């Protein structure tokens, strides 16, 4: 990439380019954005976002635009949002969220609305967690408050299920890691409590499998001091969690991607304060993990994107300091 960045976000566009935006490096908070071109294997600088930010969320909308929302910028947590137009390479300010938030999640729903959940408003030394949620309407460019989650949470995951519901799992309430999970019903705008995970975890990753189950991997239970190698599966039919095979390495701040062959690739992260270059594959048929090729550089806080040719793009992150390197994983 043109600059080192961590805490950035990556979105795959309809034209098969990957948009990387914002983040942080030793020079400060970033408003820059760039595009990865699969055909040439090169990065192209594109328009700057209007507000430099890290810890934000990004989602590709049904109309092809990319929505970037919230985050943190030097002195304050943000409620601002903006849209990237791939046709022009420009950013346009859109409506502000009702709440400032960072460490939140974002999910594009089947009805075209965008759900943002939880996060932190950064108003206390504990960076208070939020239970609020709101919906963005791309047609109107406005936000509408929807029902609150049952508990405050940040550092959680959000997964869209086959039935259109959104599963929110784990995270932190500002003082401790959570094992609770709940479902958002877009039709009613309400939350339904579902089964608890077997392990309370934050900074974990979640992947929706081809069989409809959701795989949660790793995470941390003590604010960076206790990484897990445990994993578990959420069964949408029963609303329960089942423990599955342990990863070969305990890790948090990692990424997880479901591959075209149905396997799940987990990459990097940190364990015991040490960044990892290791990667491993989960086989849903056996419930087992197998080590695969190591990355060339150990990294955490990176982004991962699935490309049209099935390769996996890993970009940026931190390896003691922010990095600008990117690499591709070739599945067998």
N, C-alpha and C positions, 0 to 999 in steps of 0.2 A: 504494500500500500504506500501511498505518498507520504503518510505520517504515521508515527507510532500511535496506537490507541488501545485503551481498555475501557470497559463499561460502555462500549458502543453497541449498536444494534444493526442487524443485517436482515434484509427483506429480499425475497426472490420476486422479480418482476415478470409480467406477462411476456415480455420480449426476451426472457431467459437471462437477462443481466441480473447481477446481485448488487443491491444498493447497501452500502455501509455508511452509517451516519453518526456523527457526534462522538462522545466519549471523552477521555482525559489522557493527557500525557504530561511530561515534565514541564511543558510549556503552558499548561493550564487546561481549561475547559475548551472543548472543540466545537466549532460550528461548521466544520468542513464535512463534505460528503464525497464519496467516490463510487465508481461502478466497476465491477469485475466482468470482463468480457470472456465468456467461455470459449468462443471461437479462437481468440488470439492469446488467451492466457495473460492478459494485461489489465491494468487498472487505469481508469479514465476519471479525472476530476470532474465533478458536476457542481451544480449550484449549491451555495452555502445555505444551511438553515438560518432562519432569522434570529434564533436564540441558541447560543452555545449550551450544551446540556450533556450530562451523564445520568446513569440510572433511569433513563427514560424507557418507554415502551414503543414498539412500532408494529404496524400490521398492514398488509396489503389488502385493499378493499376490492369489492366486486367490480368496481368501475376502473380498476387498474392503478388508481392513485395509492400512495403510501401515506398512512396517518402516523405521525410521531407525536407523542403526548407526554407531558409531565417531565419529571427528572429533577436534576439539581444543577445549579449554576452558581458557584463561588460563594454566594451569600444567602441563597434562598431556595426552597423547594418550589417547584413550578406547577401552575395549572394550565399553562399555555399549550396549544396544539397547532400543528401546521401540516400541510399536505404537499407531497412531492408529485409533480406531474412528469412522468417519463418522456412524454412527447416534447416538452419544452426544457426539461432539466431545471425547472424553477420550483421554488417553495412559496406557498401562499398561506398566510395566517388564517386559521379557522377558529370557531368558537372555543372559549376557555371552558375547562372542566369546572364543576361546582366546588371541587376540593383540590388543594395542592397535594401532590403525591409523588413519591419516588418508591422504587422497589415494588411497584404494582405489576399486575398482569393485564394482558389485553387479548381479547378473543373476538374474531369476526364471526357473527352468527349466520345461520342459514337465511334469515330474513334480511340480511344486509346490514343490520345494526352492529355496532361494536361495543362489547362489554368490557369495562375496566373495573378491576376489583382490588380493594385493599391498598396496601402500601404503607408508607409512613409520611407524616406531614413535617417531621423534623423539628417539632416545636419543643422538645425536651431533650435532656441528656440521654434518654432512652430511645429517642427517635420514635415517638409514640406510633403504634400500629393503628390502622384504620379498619373498620368493618363496613364502611360505605362502598357502594357500587353505583356506577352510572353508565348510561347508554349514549353513544354518539350516533346521530342520524346523518349519514353522508348527503342525503338529499337537501336537508335544511341547514347543515353545518352547525348544528346545535347539540347540546348535551341535556339529558333528562335523568334526574335521580331515579334509581330503581331501589328495590328493597335491600336493606342491609343484610350482610352475612350474619351468621349467628355469633361469630367471634371476630375480634380484631386479628388481622394477620398481615405480615410482610414476609418477603423471601419465600413465598408459597409458589405452587405451580397451578396452572389452569389448563385443562385438557378438554377438547371438544369431543363428545361421544357420538356414536352412530345415530342415536335417537335425537340429536340436536342439543341435548343438555350439556352444560359445562361443569366438569368436576374440578373443584378447588380442593387442594390437599396440603396439609402441613403448614410450614412456615413458622413464624415467631410472633408472639403477641407483644413483644418489646422486652419481656423479661425471661421467657422460656420458650423452648421449641414445642411445637404442637403435633399431636397425632390425629387430630380431628379432620374430617372431610365433609364437604357438603356439595349439593347439586343445584345449579341454577336452571330453572325452567323458563325458557324464553317466551313461551305461550302465556304464562301467568305472571311472569316477572317476580317469582318467588323463589326462595331457597328452601331446600329440603335437606335435613341432616341425614347423612348416610354413615356406613360403618367406619369406625376408627382404624387407622393404620396400626400395625403391630409395633411400630417404632415412631416416636416423636422425632421429626426431622425438619431442618431448614437447609437452604442452599442445595437442595436435591434437584434431580431432573425427572421429568415424566415423559413417557412416549406412548402413543396410542398404537397398538399392534393391529395386524391385519385381521386377527380373530375378534377384535373389538375390546379386548382387555386393555387395561392401562398399566404399564410397567413404571414403577417408581424406583429410582436407583440412588444409593448413597445418601449424602447429605451430612449434616453436622448437628450435634445436640448441645454443644457448649460453646457457641460463638467462636468457632474456629479451632477449638482445642480438642475436639473429638470427632474424627471422621468415621463414617460407616462404610462397610462393604456389603451390608445387607440390602436386599431388594425384595419388592413385593408386588403382587398383582391385584388390581381392582376388577371385580367381576360385576359388570353392569346388571346382569340378570338377578344376582343375589344381594348386591349392595355390600359385599364383604371383601376383605383383603386376605390374600393367601401368600404366605412367605414362599419365595422361590430361591433359586441358587444364589450363592454369594459371589460377588465379583472377586477377582484375583487381587485387586488393590482397593483399599479404603480410599474414598475421595469425595470432596465437595467442590463447588465452583466448576464442575465439569459440564459437558454437554452430552446429549443423547439423541440419536437419530434413527428412525426406522428406515431400513434400506429396502430397495425394490424386491430383494429376495426374502423379505420378512424378518431377517435378523435385525438386531438393534446394536448400533455402534456407539460405545461410550468412549469419550476422548478426554484426556488431560485432567485438569483440576488440581487440587492441592490436598496434601495429607500431612498432618503434623508440621505445617508451616513450610513444606517443601513442594514446589511445583512438580507436576508429573508430565512425562512425555509418553506414557503408556496408553494403549488403547486395547479394548476387548470387545468381543461380540457375544450377545445373548441369543441363544436359540430357543424360541418359544416352544418348539416341539419336545425338547429335552429338559428345558429349565436350567441349562448349564451355560457357563461362561468360558470362552476360549480366548487367550491372548492373540492379538493380531499385531501387525507391524507398528513399531513405535513412531511417533512424530519425530521430525528432525530437531524440534525445539520443545522443551517443557513449557507448558503454558496453562494459565487459568484465566477466567474472565474473558475468554475468547468468544467468537461467534461461530456457528456452524450452519451451512446451507447445503441443501440437496440440489444438485444441478440437473439439467434436462438429460444429460448423458449418464446419469446415475452416480457420478462421482460426488464426493463430499468435500466441500470447501471449508477449511478452517482458517480463520483470519484474526490476526492481532492477539490481544490479550496481554498478559503480564508474565514475564519470566524474570523475577526480581524487579525489573523495571518494565514499563510499557514497551511493546514491540510492534513492528510494522510488517513482519513476515506473514506469509500465507502459504498453505500447502494443501495438496489434494490427496484424498484417500480413494484408492481404486478397490472396489469390492471384487471378490473372486466370482 
